[in-house]
Amino acid sequence: MPPISFLPRRLFLSAAVLFAGLVIANGAELTKDQHVNADLFSAILAPASGHTALDDKIAKLQAKVKTTHKAEPIIVQLGWTFVAKARVTSDPGFYKLAELCAQAAESDVADDSDAMLLRGHIAHALHRFSEVEAIGRKLTSETRPGWESFALLGDGLMEQGKLVEAIEAYQRMVDIRPCMQTYARVAHIRWLKGDLEGATNLMTTAVEESSERDPEPAAWAYTRLATYQLQAGNMSGAARSLDRATDFLPDYPAALLVRAKLLVSHNKSAEALPILERAIQQSPLPEYQWMLADAAHVAGKKELETKTEDTIRLRGKSEDARSFSLFLASRHENTKLALALAQEELNKRRDAFTYDAVAWAALANGDAAQAQVNIEQALSEGTVDVRLFYHAGRIALANGEKKVAAERFARALPIKQMLLPSEQADLHEQLGRLPQSAATFPASTTDKQLAATGRN
C-alpha cells in the first residue's frame, strides 16, 4: 500500500540526541547513553549521494535538524522522506535509516504516537506484519485515534490474510477521513475480494484526490488504476493512467513495469526491453527482472535473457523471496529451496499470493496433494488474479481433475495479458491437452512465438 503522508502532531526529540550531535563536533567525551544517540544522529545525518528531488528534500531536512533549536517535528519528517526514497528505489537501507529516525524520536518519550506510526510503516515495508498489527492495535486504542492508525492496522491485517478484520479497520479509517490514500486502500481490498469494477471505480476516485505535493503515493495510485484497467482489457485507459503516474514521478519503476506489460500484450516485446531496463536500474526486484528475461526471450535477445536470469538467481532470495520462489518453481530449478522460501514467507503473511507460492512450489516438488490444499486456500477469498487461476489449472491437471482444470484455465484466458509471456505460452500448451477447451481459445502471436522457441 502507499505510504501514509501526514504532518506530525507532536514529537519530543531527546535533548541528549541534539547534545550528542554538538559534542561530536567539539570532541567532548560522551556518556554511554549519549554514544548510542550519537550513533543514531550520525547515521541519519549522513549526506545523501543522489540528485533527485527526494535527495534534495532529505538534505534540507538534515540541515534543519542540525541548525534548528526545536528540531522535534523535523526528525520524523526526515524518517518519512527516507521511507519515500526506499519506495522509489527499492533500497531497504533507506527503511533502516527511517527506523533510526523512529528510534531517535522514541529515545526520550516512550510510545510517542508519531514515532510509533513511522515505526509501524517501516515494519510493514520490511514484512514484519505481526509487529504492524501490534502497533496498529496500540495506536487505535488511543482516545481519539487518527485515520493513519486504522490504515496501518488494516495494512497489517490484510497482509496476514485477515481480510474481515482489515475491512473493519479500513471502514473506520475512511469514515474518519475520505482521501486518496484511504480510497486507494479500500479499492485494493475490493480487488482482493474479486470486485474489479468496484476497485476501478474507487481507485478512479482516489486519483482525483492526488496532489503534486505528494507525488509517490499519487504515482502508486495511478499505476494501480492502470493495472486494474489492463486486467479489464481497457488498454487505452491503462496507457493514460500510466502517463499520469509518470507525470508525478518520471521513470517510476512500477509504472514502467505495467507499461512493459502493455507493450508485450501488443506483441511489442522489443520496445518493452529498454523500459524494463530503466525500471530495473532503480528497482532490481525479481518480478521486474523476470519480465525482462521473458521479453528478451520473445525478442530473440538470448544474451540479455541469460544475463538477467543469472542475476535473479544471484540476488532473488535477498530481494524478494516469494517472487524468487515462484521463479524457481516455474523454471523447475532448486525446487526444494523454492518450497522452503515460500513456506518461510507463509510464517509472516498468510495472504492469497503466499498460499499460491507454496502451492506452486509444492507442485514443482511433485506433491500435487499439498499443492491442491494450498491453492484452494489461495482462491478462498475470491481474488480475481490470473496467476492464481493459471496455477490452479495446472494443479488440477496434476491431480487428474481435467474438468476443474478447464474451468480454471477458462477464467485465466480473458485476463491472460496479466501473465508473463512464458506463463501465457504454458497456459496454451496446457489447454492443448484439453481438446474441447483448446479449440475455443486460439493462441496469440506472442504465444506462438514462445511455443516455437520451446519456452516452458
N, C-alpha and C positions, 0 to 999 in steps of 0.2 A: 504494500500500500504506500501511497505517497507520504512524505514526512509531514508531521504536524507543524504548522507555522504559527507562531504566536509571539507576542511580546511578554517577557517575564513579568509576573505580578510582583515578585519580590525575590531577592537573593541577598543573603548576608555572607559575603566573602570573608573568610578568616583574615583578620588583621595580620596573623602570622605569615600568611602567604605573601601579602604585599611586603611585609618587613623582610621576608626571606629574599625576595627579589632585590631589595635595596642592599642588603648586606652582602649578597653575592658580588654586586658591583664594587662594594667597598672593601671586600676581602675580609670582612669581620667573621668571627667564629660563630658557628651555628649550633643550636641545641639539637638533640636527636629529632624532636618533632619538626623543628624548622628545616632540618635536612630533608625530611620527607616532603614537606611543602615546597621546598626549593626545587626538588627534582620535578615535581608536578609543574611548577611555574616555568621552569626551564624548557620542558618538553612542549608545553602548549604555546610558548612564545618563540619557538624555533622558526626562523624565516621560511616562508613558502617559496618553492622553486619555480612554480608555474607563472603564467602571464595571462590567465583568464580573468574574467570579471569576478569570479569567486575567489581567486587568489588575491586580487586587489582588496576585496572585502575582508578577507582573513587578515591581510597585512594591516589594514586600517584599524580593525578591532584589536589586534595585538598591540598596536601603537597606543590605542586608547587605554588599554589595561595598564600599560607601563606609565602613562602620564596622568591619568585621571585619579583624583583623590577618592571619589566614590565610584569604584570600578565594579561594584556588585552586579548590576544587570549585564554588564558587557561580557563577563566571562561565560555566561550561559548563551548569549547571542553568538559568541565565538564557537561554543560547542555545537550549536545548531548549524553554523556555517560549515564546520568540519563534516557534519552529517550530510549536508547538501553536496559537498565535494566528494564524499565517499560514494554517494548515489550516482553521481555523474561519471566517476572514474572506475567504479567497482574496486577501489583500493581499500581493503579493510583497515589499513593503517590509519586512515582518517577517522574511522569509527573509534579506534583506540585513543586517538587524540581527543575526540569528543568525550570519551569516557573519563579521561583525565580531567577534563573541564568539570564534569559532574562530580568527580571525587573532590576536586578543589572546592567546589561550591558546598559540599556536604561536610567539609572538614571541621567547620565550626558549629553549624546548626544541623543536627541530625534530622533526616526525614523532611528536609525542605521540599515542598511540593514541586517547585520548578525544576530543581536538580533531579528529583525522582522521575519526573516526566521525561527529561532528557535521557536519564539512565535507562528508563524503560524502553524508549525508542531504540537506543543502541543495542539493548538486549534482543529486541525484535530483529534488528538487522543482522545480528550475529547468531540468530536461530536458537536463542535461549528462551523458548516460548513459555515454559512453565514459570520462569522468572518474570516474564512480561505480564502474565496473568496475575501473579502475586502483587506486583507493583500496581497494576491496574485496579485490583480489588482494594488495595490500601488507599489509593487516590480517590476512588469513587465512594469510599466510606467517609470522606470529609463532610463537613456540614453543608457546604454548597459546592459540590464538585463541578468542574467545568466540562465542556463538551470534549476537550482534549483527553480527559481522564477516561471517559467512556469509549472514546475512539481507540485509545491504547488497549483497554481491556478487551474490546471487541476484536482487535487485531490479534492479540494473543490467543483468544479463544478460537478464532477462525482457523489459525494455523494449526491448532491441535485437533481440528475436526469437530469442535463443539459448536456446531452451527446454530442450534436452537438458542443457546446462551449468547452466542455472538450477536444474533439478530436482536435479542432483547437489549444488549448493550448499545448496539447501533441505533436502535429506536430511541433510547434515552438521549443519545448523542445528537441525533438530528432534531429531536424535539427542542433541545437547548439552543442549537444554532444550525439552521439550514444554510449551507455554504458549499463551495466547490469541494472541499475535502470531505465533508460529511456525505454529500450526494454521491461522490465517487466511491466511497466505501459501501454504501447501500447498493449502488449499481453493481459492484463486484460480487456482492453476496447474492444478488438476484441472478447473476450469471452462474454462480456456483450451484444454485438451486434449479438451473435449467431454463430460466426465463431470459432468453437472449433479447427479445423485443423490449421487455421491461428494463433490462440492463442498458440497452442502447438509448432508450428514451431518457432515462435518468442521467446517464453519462453525458448526453447532449445538454441537459440542464446544468450539469456540473461545469462543463467547459464554458458555458455562457457566463459563469461567475469567475472565470480566470482573470489573472492580473499580471501585468508585466513586472510588478513589484515582487512576485514570487514565481519565477519562470520555471523552475524544475518541476514542481507539482503540476503546473499547467501543461508542460510538455508531456508528463506522465499521463495525465487525464486524456489529452488528445490522442496519444499513442494507444491508450487502452480503447478509446472510442474507435479508432481505426481498426483495431483487432476485431472488435465486435462487428464492424461493418464488413470487413474482409470475410469473416465467418458467414455472414448473411449473404455474401455474394455481391455486395454493394461496392464494387471496385472503385468507382469514381468518388464516392463518399469517403472511402478509406484514403484515397490519394489526397483529397482536400484536407482531411484531418491530419495527415502526416505533414502536409505543408504548414499547417498551423503549429504543429508541435515543433518543427524546426524554425519557425518564426520566433518562438520563445527561446529555444536552445539549438542553434545551428549544430549539425552533426551529433544530435542526441542519439546515443547508441541504440536505445530501444526502438526509436523511430526508424533508424536505418535498418534494423533487423526486419521490421514489418514491411518497409519499403522493398527490401530484397525479396521477401516472400511474395509480394505483389508482382514484382517483375518475373520471378520464376513461374508464377501461376499463368503468366502471359508468354511462357516459353522464351524468356529473355535472361537466361542464366548468365551469359557472358556480361551483360550490363549490371547484373547484381554483384559481381565479384569485387569491383573497386569500392562499392558501397559497404559491403561486408568487411572489407579490409580496413576501411576508415572506422567502422564500429569497433572492430577488434583492437585497433590501436588504443582506444580508450577503455574498452571493456572486454578483456580477453577471457570471456566465460566459455565453457564447453558448448553451450547452446548456440552461441554465435559462430564458433569455430566449426561445429558440426554442420551448420547450414552452409558455411563457406566450402567445406570439403565436398559436400553433396553438389553444390552449384558448380564447383570446379570440375567435378566428375562429369556432369552433364555437358559442360562447356568444353570438355576434352583437355583440360589443364591438369594432366596427371601429376606433374611435379608439385604444383600448388596443393593438390589434393593430398598427396603423400606427406608433404611438409606439415600441413595443417593437422592431419590426423596424428602425426607423431607428436605434435605439440599438445593435443588433447591427452594423449597417453602419458605425457610427461607431467602435465600440470593439472589435469582434470580433477584429480582427487582433492587437491587443496583448494581449487577454485569453486567447485560446485559438485559435491559428492553424489547428489541424486541424479543430476544430468549425466555425470560420468558413468554411473551405474547403468543408466538407460543406454548409453553409447556402447559400453562393453557388452551388454546383453544383446543388443541389436547386431553387433559385429561378431557375436559368439566368441569373444575373447575374454580370457580370465574370468569366466562366469562365476566362479566361487567368490572372487573379490566383488563382482557386481552385486551378488546377493548379500554379502556381508555389509557393503556400503548402504544398500537400500534398507536392510534391517536396522542398522545403526541409526539411520535417519528416522526410521519409524519410532524409535525411542523418544525422539524430540517433537515430531509433528505427525499426527495421525490424520492427515487430510487425504482427499481422494487421490492426489497425484503421487503421494508416497506409497499408499497401498498399491497403486498401479506399478510403481517402480519395483516393489517387492514381487508382485505377480509376474512381471516381465522377466526379472532375473531368475525367479523360480522356474519359469518355463524354459529359459536358456539352460538351466541345470537339469532339465528332464523331469522336473516334478510338476506335472500338469495338475495334480490334485491340489497342491499348495497354491499354485497359480490361480486355480479356479476360486478358492476361498477368498483370496486377496482381491481379485478383480471384481468379485461381487460386492465386496466392501467398498471398493473404489466407485462403483456405479450406484451405490445405495442412496446417495443424496440427490440423484437426478441430474448431475452436471452434464451438460451437452458439450463434450470435448472429443475431438476426432481421434486423438491418440488413445483415449480410453476405449472407444468403440473398436478401433483397429486392433488393439491388443486383446480386447475381449473376444473378438472374432477368431484370432489366432489361437487363443487358449481354448475356445470352444472346439475348434478343429482338432487340437491335440487330444481333447477328451472324447472325440468321436461324435460330437454334437453338431452335425452338419447344418441342421435347420437353424439352430441358435446362431451358429457362425454366420450363416447367410443373412439373418436378421440384423446382426450387429455390424457386419460389413455394409449392409444397406443403409444403416444410419451414418456410417462414416463417409460413404461415397458423395453425398451432396455437399459436404464440407471438407473434402479431401485437400483443398488448397491450403489448409492449415498444417498439413503434414510436410515433413521433409521430402524431397524428391525420391530418395531411396525408399522411404516408407510408402509413398504413393505407388511406386513400381511394385513393391512386395504386396500391397493390398490387391492390385490387379492380378498378380501371379496367384495369390490365394483364391481369388474369385474364379480363376481359371480351373480350379479343382472342384468348383461347384457349377456344373454346366448350365443350370437354369439361371443362376444369378449372373454368370459371366456374359451370357447373351444379352442381358439387359443393360449392362454398363460398359460401353466400349472404352478402351484405353485412350488417354490423351496423347498428344505428340511427345510430351516430356516422358510419360510412362514408357512409350515405345522406344525412345532413345535409351532410357535406362535399361530396359529389358534386352536391347540389342548388345549392350556392353557387358551384360552379365552381372549387373549390380544386384546384390542380395541373392 
